[in-house]
Amino acid sequence: MIGKRLMALGLTMLMIPTIFLAGCGTNNDKAKNNSKGNTEVSQKEDQEKKIKDKIIYALWSSPTGVFSPILTDTTYDDAVIALTYSSLLKFDKNLNLISDLAEEYEVSDDNLSITFKLRKDAKWHDGEKVTADDIAFTFTSIAHKDYAGSRYGDVEKIKGTKAYHEGKSEKIEGIQVIDENTIMIEFEEVYSPALNNIGTMGIIAKHVWEKVPVAEWKENKELLNNPVGSGPYKLIAFEPGQYAELERFDDYHGEKAKTKKFIFKVSNQETAQAELVNGTIDIADISTMKKRDIENLEKENLKVTAYPNSMFQYMGFNLRKEIFKDNNVRQAFMYAIDRKLMVDKLLEGNGSVVNTTILPSSWAYPDEKLLNTYNFSIDKAKELLKEAGWEDRDGDGIVENDNNEDFKVVLKYPTGNKTRELSAPIIQKSLKDIGVEVELESLEFGTLMDQVVGNHEFDLYLMGNNLGSDPDPKPYWHSTAASDKKGDYGWNISAFRNEEADKLMEEGLSTLDMNERKKIYEEFGILMNKELPWVYLYCQNIVKAYNPNLKNFNPVTFGNFLDVENWYIEE
């Protein structure tokens, strides 16, 4: 039974701005009745209408082929993963948690454990049954000392995880398989985003991955490129740089997908308008298009939808380098770049300036009155550089330090996002105006990831930070998430290490009091606004154009592929 305690816990874990969550537990009988009713209606509709056999979804950069929910590090791989893998719980269109692999769950009275009861009809794409052993294997693998992904922080609070991670124990005490269909997760202390982070994590197949040492997972392209998931679609073909083709999984535990095939096509933003009109793509993110072009698409009877983004754009500093360790330098960069002009001109107002590491739409974002907005000021930027010891001593337009070394750096940025690409030369010119010489280097996204995230070889870089519905910043900003070792992907990319920030992040995970969490994250946001490990740029609203005959397409923030099995195009 799902009691009041559980529903209250769900509310504290998943408070989303502007959306009231009526409760996060799943009422199984009600779910079954709703599912039955929806299925009957859907079957009747299918009998009356002819459905196109495929949907083509445009991606502006190619997936890298890391099709594992616990190893993925790009939104392009995430798109494929969203359709091919299942999790214990998933979001509905109102961002309430509902059943997926788990048909029900229960939280203990002390809020220290969650028991999940699995469906008995869930299968992997190869026909094997999904069991509690797969759930245990997934979470245990993330805690393995050789795990190379970014999800360790999500399982770190499970009882016994640290001992296992450090090799002091052969298993994780807090992961208990009760029987084939039941698993209990016990935590060392109250962990506020547990249902969100644990419940919605994609589950991997034990019988597939246990054959390979965890240390070799990230490099095993055979397994990564040919995922065995339990989602509504299975991957049948992947051509890097071109497409990923998925086919309906007929033994899916939920409602069978209405569309037989789903194709992610690597396309080009310059040709997107024509492709949408002629029907070679059915769905495309057109957030970077000019307003007049979007209006032209609507005149061609394409449909357009817009919603808040879960990603903001930024420029990261490599804090391992002496040149960026003085906060006066970092603040000078913020003052030198006219971010409001970027929003007004590049985005045509379709977005907002960001002043800290939290999404502006999040309940955790601090009151703007408490933040330094770093309004554009060349004079202030030059003043701060001078305080840091950088002046143009020889009159060549470039500032030098006391050792007469010019301030010259390289800004790396990925291709694929047109607006981000246009930001690079603007930043270059802005910094030149304060005496900093910036060389631009554009790279394919995968190459940039290897150089910047994997090998830490950069001065500055441009990227987007994609955040989840819970504002937990620990995976990106805690000192333990930083790495200086080449080949080790550390998601604290800039290597920001700050004891006060670490303390606040840990406190934010250890309380279920929503007001207390907000207070803690507000303090964290203010700290990050001062310390500036990044130049926070802007958050651009998502705008998508799609085939006018596409049905049940209702993407929302944190949910681009919600209910994807019900999408279809009428012919």
PyMOL commands that set and color helices and strands:
alter all, ss='L'
color gray80, all
select helices_A, chain A and resi 4-13+28-48+75-84+132-142+152-155+161-165+194-199+206-209+214-219+221-225+272-278+291-299+322-324+327-336+339-346+368-370+378-387+418-432+445-454+474-477+479-481+499-508+514-531+564-566
alter helices_A, ss='H'
color red, helices_A
select strands_A, chain A and resi 54-59+89-91+97-99+102-107+113-118+175-179+182-186+233-239+243-248+261-266+283-285+303-307+311-317+351-353+408-414+437-443+460-466+534-540+542-546+550-551+568-569
alter strands_A, ss='S'
color yellow, strands_A
deselect
rebuild
show_as cartoon
